[in-house]
Amino acid sequence: MKVVILGTAHGKNVGGKRSPDNSLEEYRYSREIVNRLRTALEARGCVVYVDMPEDVVPLPQQQELRLRCSYVNNLCKKYGKDKCLYVSIHVNAAGGEGKWMLAGGWCAYTSKGTTVSDNLAERLYEAAEKHLSGYAEIMEEGKKDGSYSSKQTPIRTDKSDGDKDMEADFFVLKHTACVAVLTENLFMDNKRDVSFLLSEKGKQSIVALHRDGILNFIEQ
């Protein structure tokens, strides 16, 4: 048995974290995806927890992050860290000025160095390639009308260390005891990304890639 712990994005009381036209709010979008994903995973027999389902989170941010890690680590103590995995679900942004930008794409982060988390990230990347094929076509069209810069790719990778995932010292990746990955699901300050994310097809694609990536990691 694997215990899946899903992480929500920052709360509604955290500044910014939304599209320039306010149509996409990261806290709300993340929680909708997490709720849909929880239902999908439970239907496949997984035990699923959510670290911070409430819309409002404790401030300052450092307190929020510590509480998230404490929640995950308490479950690791209960079930055993080798039986748990943590996936935190976010939406990326290229800038903080409240303007539409030209970046796009999906990616996953792990902590620095070679860990078992890299394996989970690889399964998520494989699922993203499959389920975001329609989005890849949207990006190609968008490059023609200037919605994306020419260097953008639908799946963002960093292969400098031999795998696809990005690496960063994100607090919830460094200070949780189990396998942990943070996903950045397109960009909230790109018009075409926001349109895709808010569409039913887009939501289903984001849920499906997480579902399949997690299940493939569990079943390997």
Summary of the structure (lengths in Angstrom):
residues: 220
radius of gyration: 16.5
end to end distance: 12.7
largest distance: 52.3
contacts: 749
relative contact order: 0.21
helix: 45%
strand: 17%
